[in-house]
Each structure stands twice: as C-alpha cells, then as structure tokens.
Amino acid sequence: MYVIVEIQGQQFKAEAGKKLYVHRIEAERGASVEFANVLLVDNNGDLKIGAPAVEGAKVVCEVLSHLKGEKVIVFKKKRRKGYKKRNGHRQSFTQVLVKEIIA
C-alpha cells in the first residue's frame, strides 16, 4: 500500500516504514506529525483518487532529524564587464519516518 501525499507544496510517494526528506518542519525530534492532504491511495491495485484530496485519509509520521542538504553554488558573471558574483546555499530538510497510513 502506498499513497501520494502533498507536504508543503511538494508531492511524495509514501509507504509505511519508509523515510522521506521534506522541507524543514517546525517540530521537535521524535514528535508525531500528520499530513492530511492525500491525493491518491493505492491499496494493492485498488485506486482511490481524490478531488483534490481523498476524504478521511492521512499519513502519520515521526520526525527523525533536522539536517541540511548539499551546498549549491550560485555563480553570476557578465563577460567583459568585470562583474562576478559567487554565492552558496544549503537547504534545510527534515527527515521523517512514515509510521502509519490511514485510508
């Protein structure tokens, strides 16, 4: 059984026992969070598609850790003008464990 769930504007395929990396959630480590915006439920071939969300379906997750992603370098240059700009960015993520799917 798996579901497609929307978490902070991004869609993820969630199965029980799997880990997901989502944009940072303001929750403590070990806290339980629920996501109710379930777009699709597949129960061994039996599909339920929401319009826009499936009624009564939700995903229960546990927050494992907060971490940062790989560094992304942003480099801007205009040739023959002497303009160069270098910036870096690391996105903050939260690792969650899918405990239970209620559908």
DSSP file (Angstrom, degrees, kcal/mol; ACC not computed):
  #  RESIDUE AA STRUCTURE BP1 BP2  ACC     N-H-->O    O-->H-N    N-H-->O    O-->H-N    TCO  KAPPA ALPHA  PHI   PSI    X-CA   Y-CA   Z-CA
    1    1 A M              0   0    0      0, 0.0    15,-0.5     0, 0.0     2,-0.3   0.000 360.0 360.0 360.0 133.7    0.0    0.0    0.0
    2    2 A Y  E     -AB  15  42A   0     40,-1.9    40,-2.8    13,-0.1     2,-0.3  -0.963 360.0-157.8-142.3 161.5    1.3    3.5   -0.9
    3    3 A V  E     -AB  14  41A   0     11,-2.2    11,-2.9    -2,-0.3     2,-0.6  -0.946  19.2-130.6-135.0 156.5   -0.1    7.0   -1.1
    4    4 A I  E     -AB  13  40A   0     36,-2.1    35,-2.8    -2,-0.3    36,-1.3  -0.961  36.6-177.8-104.9 118.4    0.8   10.2   -2.8
    5    5 A V  E     -AB  12  38A   0      7,-2.6     7,-2.7    -2,-0.6     2,-0.6  -0.917  24.2-134.4-122.4 143.2    0.8   13.0   -0.2
    6    6 A E  E     -A   11   0A   0     31,-2.5     2,-0.5    -2,-0.4    31,-0.4  -0.870  24.0-179.7 -99.3 122.2    1.4   16.7   -0.6
    7    7 A I  E >  S-A   10   0A   0      3,-3.1     3,-1.5    -2,-0.6    16,-0.3  -0.968  70.4 -24.4-124.9 113.1    3.7   18.1    2.1
    8    8 A Q  T 3  S-     0   0    0     -2,-0.5    -1,-0.1     1,-0.3     3,-0.1   0.872 128.2 -45.5  52.6  45.1    4.5   21.9    1.9
    9    9 A G  T 3  S+     0   0    0      1,-0.2     2,-0.4     0, 0.0    -1,-0.3   0.412 120.0  99.7  86.0  -1.9    3.7   22.1   -1.8
   10   10 A Q  E <   -A    7   0A   0     -3,-1.5    -3,-3.1    13,-0.0     2,-0.4  -0.915  66.1-131.3-118.5 146.8    5.6   19.0   -2.9
   11   11 A Q  E     -A    6   0A   0     -2,-0.4     2,-0.3    -5,-0.2    -5,-0.2  -0.804  25.4-176.7-100.1 136.3    4.3   15.6   -3.7
   12   12 A F  E     -A    5   0A   0     -7,-2.7    -7,-2.6    -2,-0.4     2,-0.6  -0.963  28.1-128.5-130.3 145.9    5.8   12.5   -2.2
   13   13 A K  E     -A    4   0A   0     -2,-0.3     2,-0.4    -9,-0.2    -9,-0.2  -0.863  36.0-167.1 -90.6 119.5    5.2    8.8   -2.6
   14   14 A A  E     +A    3   0A   0    -11,-2.9   -11,-2.2    -2,-0.6     2,-0.3  -0.925  15.0 174.9-117.9 132.1    4.8    7.4    1.0
   15   15 A E  E >   -A    2   0A   0     -2,-0.4     3,-1.9   -13,-0.2    83,-0.3  -0.940  45.0 -88.5-126.9 152.6    4.8    3.8    2.2
   16   16 A A  T 3  S+     0   0    0    -15,-0.5    83,-0.2    -2,-0.3     3,-0.1  -0.386 113.6  17.9 -62.6 132.0    4.8    2.6    5.7
   17   17 A G  T 3  S+     0   0    0     81,-3.2    -1,-0.3     1,-0.3     2,-0.2   0.362  97.3 121.5  89.8  -5.0    8.3    2.2    7.2
   18   18 A K    <   -     0   0    0     -3,-1.9    80,-2.8    80,-0.2     2,-0.4  -0.580  57.4-129.1 -91.8 155.2   10.0    4.5    4.5
   19   19 A K  E     -D   97   0B   0     78,-0.2     2,-0.4    -2,-0.2    78,-0.2  -0.830  21.7-166.2-103.0 141.9   12.0    7.6    5.3
   20   20 A L  E     -D   96   0B   0     76,-2.7    76,-2.7    -2,-0.4     2,-0.6  -0.953  16.4-144.0-125.9 145.9   11.3   10.9    3.5
   21   21 A Y  E     +D   95   0B   0     -2,-0.4     2,-0.3    74,-0.2    74,-0.2  -0.947  33.1 169.4-107.7 112.0   13.3   14.1    3.3
   22   22 A V  E     -D   94   0B   0     72,-2.5    72,-2.9    -2,-0.6     3,-0.2  -0.753  44.2 -77.9-118.1 163.9   10.9   17.1    3.2
   23   23 A H  E    S-D   93   0B   0     -2,-0.3    70,-0.2   -16,-0.3    -1,-0.1  -0.285  77.9 -66.1 -58.8 151.6   11.4   20.8    3.6
   24   24 A R        -     0   0    0     68,-1.5     2,-0.4    43,-0.1    -1,-0.2  -0.069  52.3-158.4 -52.4 130.6   12.0   21.8    7.2
   25   25 A I        -     0   0    0     -3,-0.2     2,-2.0     2,-0.1    -1,-0.1  -0.911  22.5-123.6-109.1 134.7    9.1   21.3    9.5
   26   26 A E  S    S+     0   0    0     -2,-0.4     2,-0.3     2,-0.0    -2,-0.0  -0.559  71.0 113.5 -80.1  81.7    8.9   23.2   12.8
   27   27 A A        -     0   0    0     -2,-2.0    -2,-0.1     4,-0.0     3,-0.1  -0.985  67.2-105.2-147.8 151.4    8.5   20.2   15.1
   28   28 A E    >   -     0   0    0     -2,-0.3     3,-1.7     1,-0.1    35,-0.3  -0.330  47.3 -87.5 -73.4 157.8   10.8   18.6   17.7
   29   29 A R  T 3  S+     0   0    0      1,-0.2    35,-0.2    33,-0.1    -1,-0.1  -0.469 117.1  21.6 -63.0 136.0   12.8   15.4   17.1
   30   30 A G  T 3  S+     0   0    0     33,-3.0    -1,-0.2     1,-0.3    34,-0.1   0.346  93.7 134.0  86.5  -6.5   10.6   12.4   18.0
   31   31 A A    <   -     0   0    0     -3,-1.7    32,-2.6    32,-0.1     2,-0.5  -0.400  55.5-123.6 -75.7 154.3    7.4   14.3   17.6
   32   32 A S  E     -E   62   0B   0     30,-0.2     2,-0.3    -3,-0.1    30,-0.2  -0.859  28.8-174.3-100.4 130.9    4.5   12.9   15.6
   33   33 A V  E     -E   61   0B   0     28,-2.6    28,-3.2    -2,-0.5     2,-0.4  -0.935  10.4-149.5-124.8 148.9    3.1   14.9   12.6
   34   34 A E  E     -E   60   0B   0     -2,-0.3     2,-0.5    26,-0.2    26,-0.2  -0.941   2.8-161.3-119.8 139.6    0.1   14.2   10.4
   35   35 A F  E     +E   59   0B   0     24,-2.4    24,-2.4    -2,-0.4   -28,-0.1  -0.979   9.9 177.2-120.5 118.3   -0.4   15.1    6.8
   36   36 A A        +     0   0    0     -2,-0.5     2,-1.7    22,-0.2    21,-0.2   0.485  55.0  96.0-101.4  -4.7   -4.0   15.1    5.6
   37   37 A N        +     0   0    0    -31,-0.4   -31,-2.5    16,-0.1     2,-0.5  -0.514  51.5 165.6 -88.9  71.8   -3.6   16.2    2.0
   38   38 A V  E     -B    5   0A   0     -2,-1.7    16,-3.0    19,-0.4   -33,-0.2  -0.789  16.0-177.8 -91.5 122.1   -3.5   12.7    0.5
   39   39 A L  E     +     0   0A   0    -35,-2.8    11,-2.5    -2,-0.5     2,-0.3   0.786  65.6  13.5 -91.9 -31.2   -4.0   12.9   -3.3
   40   40 A L  E     -BC   4  49A   0    -36,-1.3   -36,-2.1     9,-0.2     2,-0.4  -0.998  56.4-161.7-149.6 142.3   -4.0    9.2   -4.2
   41   41 A V  E     -BC   3  48A   0      7,-2.4     7,-2.3    -2,-0.3     2,-0.6  -0.994   4.3-170.9-127.1 125.4   -4.3    5.9   -2.3
   42   42 A D  E     -BC   2  47A   0    -40,-2.8   -40,-1.9    -2,-0.4     2,-0.8  -0.945   4.0-179.3-116.9 109.4   -3.2    2.6   -3.9
   43   43 A N  E >  S- C   0  46A   0      3,-2.1     3,-1.2    -2,-0.6    -2,-0.0  -0.764  75.9 -49.3-110.1  83.4   -4.2   -0.4   -1.8
   44   44 A N  T 3  S-     0   0    0     -2,-0.8    -1,-0.1     1,-0.3     3,-0.1   0.912 122.8 -33.1  53.9  50.0   -2.9   -3.4   -3.8
   45   45 A G  T 3  S+     0   0    0      1,-0.2     2,-1.0     0, 0.0    -1,-0.3   0.205 111.7 116.0  96.1 -15.1   -4.3   -2.2   -7.1
   46   46 A D  E <   -C   43   0A   0     -3,-1.2    -3,-2.1     2,-0.0     2,-0.3  -0.783  53.8-159.4 -89.4 103.4   -7.5   -0.6   -5.7
   47   47 A L  E     -C   42   0A   0     -2,-1.0     2,-0.4    -5,-0.2    -5,-0.2  -0.653  17.5-173.7 -91.2 137.3   -7.0    3.1   -6.5
   48   48 A K  E     -C   41   0A   0     -7,-2.3    -7,-2.4    -2,-0.3     2,-0.5  -0.988   9.7-166.8-124.3 119.8   -8.7    6.0   -4.8
   49   49 A I  E     -C   40   0A   0     -2,-0.4    -9,-0.2    -9,-0.2     2,-0.1  -0.925  12.6-139.2-110.8 128.5   -8.1    9.3   -6.5
   50   50 A G        -     0   0    0    -11,-2.5     4,-0.2    -2,-0.5   -11,-0.1  -0.428  10.9-127.2 -84.6 157.9   -9.0   12.5   -4.6
   51   51 A A  S    S-     0   0    0      2,-0.9     2,-0.1    -2,-0.1   -12,-0.0  -0.668 103.5 -32.8-133.8  80.2  -10.6   15.6   -6.0
   52   52 A P  S    S+     0   0    0      0, 0.0     2,-0.3     0, 0.0    -2,-0.3  -0.986 145.2   8.6 -88.5 -18.7   -8.4   17.3   -4.8
   53   53 A A  S    S-     0   0    0     -4,-0.1    -2,-0.9    -2,-0.1     2,-0.4  -0.898  76.3-106.3-125.1 154.2   -7.8   15.1   -1.7
   54   54 A V    >   -     0   0    0    -16,-3.0     3,-1.2    -2,-0.3   -16,-0.3  -0.628  43.5-113.3 -77.5 129.6   -9.1   11.7   -0.5
   55   55 A E  T 3  S+     0   0    0     -2,-0.4     3,-0.1     1,-0.2    -1,-0.1  -0.427  92.4   1.8 -66.5 131.2  -11.6   12.0    2.3
   56   56 A G  T 3  S+     0   0    0      1,-0.2     2,-0.3    -2,-0.2    -1,-0.2   0.450  97.4 127.0  76.9   1.1  -10.5   10.7    5.7
   57   57 A A    <   +     0   0    0     -3,-1.2   -19,-0.4   -21,-0.2     2,-0.3  -0.727  27.6 158.5 -94.1 141.2   -7.0    9.7    4.5
   58   58 A K  E     - F   0 102B   0     44,-2.5    44,-2.8    -2,-0.3     2,-0.5  -0.986  33.6-131.0-155.1 161.3   -3.9   10.8    6.3
   59   59 A V  E     -EF  35 101B   0    -24,-2.4   -24,-2.4    -2,-0.3     2,-0.5  -0.969  15.9-153.5-118.3 127.4   -0.3    9.9    6.9
   60   60 A V  E     +EF  34 100B   0     40,-2.8    39,-2.0    -2,-0.5    40,-1.9  -0.897  22.3 176.3-103.8 124.0    1.2    9.7   10.4
   61   61 A C  E     -EF  33  98B   0    -28,-3.2   -28,-2.6    -2,-0.5     2,-0.4  -0.853  24.9-138.3-126.4 159.4    5.0   10.4   10.5
   62   62 A E  E     -EF  32  97B   0     35,-2.3    35,-2.6    -2,-0.3     2,-0.5  -0.972  25.2-123.0-117.1 133.5    7.6   10.7   13.2
   63   63 A V  E     + F   0  96B   0    -32,-2.6   -33,-3.0    -2,-0.4    33,-0.2  -0.641  31.0 176.0 -76.8 120.7   10.3   13.4   12.9
   64   64 A L  E     -     0   0B   0     31,-3.1     2,-0.3    -2,-0.5    32,-0.2   0.887  56.3 -27.4 -92.0 -47.8   13.8   11.7   13.0
   65   65 A S  E     - F   0  95B   0     30,-1.3    30,-2.8   -36,-0.1     2,-0.4  -0.991  46.1-122.8-162.6 164.1   16.2   14.6   12.5
   66   66 A H  E     + F   0  94B   0     -2,-0.3     2,-0.3    28,-0.2    28,-0.2  -0.965  43.8 154.1-113.1 133.4   16.7   18.1   11.0
   67   67 A L  E     - F   0  93B   0     26,-2.4    26,-3.5    -2,-0.4     2,-0.3  -0.907  37.6-109.7-150.3 174.6   19.6   18.4    8.6
   68   68 A K  E     - F   0  92B   0     -2,-0.3    24,-0.2    24,-0.2     3,-0.1  -0.862  27.4-130.4-114.2 149.2   21.0   20.4    5.7
   69   69 A G  E     -     0   0B   0     22,-2.9    -1,-0.1    -2,-0.3     3,-0.1  -0.090  46.2 -59.6 -83.2-173.4   21.3   19.4    2.1
   70   70 A E  E     -     0   0B   0      1,-0.1    21,-0.5    20,-0.1     2,-0.3  -0.296  62.8 -97.5 -66.0 153.1   24.3   19.6   -0.2
   71   71 A K  E     - F   0  90B   0     19,-0.1     2,-0.5    -3,-0.1    19,-0.2  -0.570  33.9-154.7 -76.4 133.4   25.8   23.1   -0.9
   72   72 A V  E     - F   0  89B   0     17,-2.8    17,-1.6    -2,-0.3     2,-0.5  -0.945   7.9-145.0-109.6 125.5   24.6   24.7   -4.2
   73   73 A I  E     - F   0  88B   0     -2,-0.5     2,-0.6    15,-0.2    15,-0.2  -0.786   8.0-161.9 -93.6 129.5   26.9   27.3   -5.7
   74   74 A V  E     - F   0  87B   0     13,-3.5    13,-2.9    -2,-0.5     2,-0.5  -0.955  13.8-179.9-110.5 116.3   25.3   30.2   -7.5
   75   75 A F  E     - F   0  86B   0     -2,-0.6     2,-0.4    11,-0.2    11,-0.2  -0.973   5.8-175.0-124.0 124.1   27.7   32.0   -9.8
   76   76 A K  E     + F   0  85B   0      9,-3.0     9,-2.5    -2,-0.5     2,-0.3  -0.937   9.1 168.3-117.9 140.2   26.8   35.0  -11.9
   77   77 A K  E     - F   0  84B   0     -2,-0.4     2,-0.5     7,-0.2     7,-0.2  -0.991  24.2-158.6-151.6 140.5   29.1   36.6  -14.5
   78   78 A K  E > > - F   0  83B   0      5,-1.8     3,-1.4    -2,-0.3     5,-0.9  -0.982  34.0-123.6-117.7 119.1   28.9   39.2  -17.2
   79   79 A R  T 3 5S+     0   0    0     -2,-0.5     5,-0.0     1,-0.2    -2,-0.0  -0.288  86.3   6.5 -68.6 145.3   31.7   38.9  -19.7
   80   80 A R  T 3 5S+     0   0    0      1,-0.1    -1,-0.2     3,-0.0     0, 0.0   0.553 111.4  86.2  63.8  11.8   34.0   41.8  -20.5
   81   81 A K  T < 5S-     0   0    0     -3,-1.4    -2,-0.2     2,-0.2    -1,-0.1   0.498  95.3-121.9-113.8  -9.6   32.3   43.9  -17.7
   82   82 A G  T   5 +     0   0    0     -4,-0.5     2,-0.6     1,-0.2    -3,-0.1   0.708  64.8 140.2  75.4  19.8   34.4   42.7  -14.7
   83   83 A Y  E   < + F   0  78B   0     -5,-0.9    -5,-1.8     2,-0.0     2,-0.4  -0.871  16.1 156.0-103.7 119.4   31.3   41.5  -12.9
   84   84 A K  E     + F   0  77B   0     -2,-0.6     2,-0.4    -7,-0.2    -7,-0.2  -0.995  12.4 179.8-138.8 136.3   31.4   38.3  -10.9
   85   85 A K  E     - F   0  76B   0     -9,-2.5    -9,-3.0    -2,-0.4     2,-0.4  -0.993   4.3-171.1-138.3 128.2   29.3   37.2   -8.0
   86   86 A R  E     + F   0  75B   0     -2,-0.4     2,-0.3   -11,-0.2   -11,-0.2  -0.984  12.0 166.4-125.2 128.3   29.5   33.9   -6.1
   87   87 A N  E     - F   0  74B   0    -13,-2.9   -13,-3.5    -2,-0.4     2,-0.3  -0.938  17.2-153.4-135.4 156.7   27.0   32.7   -3.6
   88   88 A G  E     - F   0  73B   0     -2,-0.3     2,-0.3   -15,-0.2   -15,-0.2  -0.935   8.3-172.3-130.5 157.3   26.3   29.5   -1.8
   89   89 A H  E     - F   0  72B   0    -17,-1.6   -17,-2.8    -2,-0.3     2,-0.4  -0.991  10.7-165.2-150.4 138.5   23.1   28.0   -0.3
   90   90 A R  E     - F   0  71B   0     -2,-0.3     2,-0.2   -19,-0.2   -19,-0.1  -0.986  22.6-137.9-125.4 120.8   22.3   24.9    1.8
   91   91 A Q  E     -     0   0B   0    -21,-0.5   -22,-2.9    -2,-0.4     2,-0.4  -0.511  16.1-125.7 -77.8 141.6   18.6   24.0    2.0
   92   92 A S  E     - F   0  68B   0    -24,-0.2   -68,-1.5    -2,-0.2     2,-0.3  -0.758  33.4-177.7 -89.0 130.7   17.2   22.9    5.4
   93   93 A F  E     -DF  23  67B   0    -26,-3.5   -26,-2.4    -2,-0.4     2,-0.4  -0.828  20.8-144.3-124.0 162.4   15.5   19.5    5.4
   94   94 A T  E     -DF  22  66B   0    -72,-2.9   -72,-2.5    -2,-0.3     2,-0.6  -0.999  14.4-142.7-125.6 130.6   13.6   17.3    7.9
   95   95 A Q  E     -DF  21  65B   0    -30,-2.8   -31,-3.1    -2,-0.4   -30,-1.3  -0.836  25.0-176.5 -93.7 122.7   13.9   13.5    7.8
   96   96 A V  E     -DF  20  63B   0    -76,-2.7   -76,-2.7    -2,-0.6     2,-0.5  -0.905  19.9-142.2-120.3 149.4   10.6   11.8    8.7
   97   97 A L  E     -DF  19  62B   0    -35,-2.6   -35,-2.3    -2,-0.3     2,-0.8  -0.943  21.4-128.5-108.7 126.0    9.7    8.2    9.1
   98   98 A V  E     + F   0  61B   0    -80,-2.8   -81,-3.2    -2,-0.5   -37,-0.2  -0.645  32.6 173.3 -76.6 111.3    6.2    7.1    7.8
   99   99 A K  E     -     0   0B   0    -39,-2.0     2,-0.3    -2,-0.8   -38,-0.2   0.899  59.0  -1.9 -83.9 -45.4    4.7    5.3   10.7
  100  100 A E  E     - F   0  60B   0    -40,-1.9   -40,-2.8   -84,-0.1     2,-0.5  -0.999  50.7-147.0-154.6 144.4    1.2    4.6    9.5
  101  101 A I  E     - F   0  59B   0     -2,-0.3     2,-0.7   -42,-0.2   -42,-0.2  -0.976  15.2-164.1-116.5 120.3   -1.1    5.3    6.6
  102  102 A I  E       F   0  58B   0    -44,-2.8   -44,-2.5    -2,-0.5    -2,-0.0  -0.910 360.0 360.0-107.0 113.7   -4.8    5.7    7.4
  103  103 A A              0   0    0     -2,-0.7    -1,-0.1   -46,-0.2   -46,-0.1   0.345 360.0 360.0-139.4 360.0   -7.1    5.4    4.4
